[in-house]
Amino acid sequence: LRRILSVRGKGATQYLQGLVTCDLFTNPPSPRMERGWNNVPLSEEEGVDTAMIPDNEKSSMLYSACFLDPKGRIVTDAMLWKRRINEEEEYLIDVPGDAADE
């Protein structure tokens, strides 16, 4: 079971930057192309119907990270979605349910 938390406001990025393992001031890296059993990109493998493989699109709003405690130890994993609402930044944070209660 996972839960969604929200952090919102003009200083949301600065607040979260010191708590997570990713750099929220830069765009996240592009996803890697999925590869087949012989380490060849699926789009180049013979006999693979590439029409069913979605395009390798980049999301500049989705981050994968871990939250850290004050000593720098991992507390939990998380997915962060960044969006703008009017003039404010908002992060929707997907975490395990038990981590959301701590």
Number of C-alpha atoms within 10 A of each C-alpha: 6 12 14 15 12 12 15 17 14 12 12 17 18 11 13 16 14 14 16 22 18 17 14 20 9 8 13 16 11 11 10 10 13 12 13 13 8 8 9 13 13 18 16 11 15 9 8 12 10 13 8 7 11 7 9 11 10 13 13 14 13 19 20 15 19 18 20 16 11 9 6 11 10 15 14 16 16 21 16 23 17 19 15 12 9 6 8 12 16 20 22 18 21 18 20 15 12 11 14 14 7 6
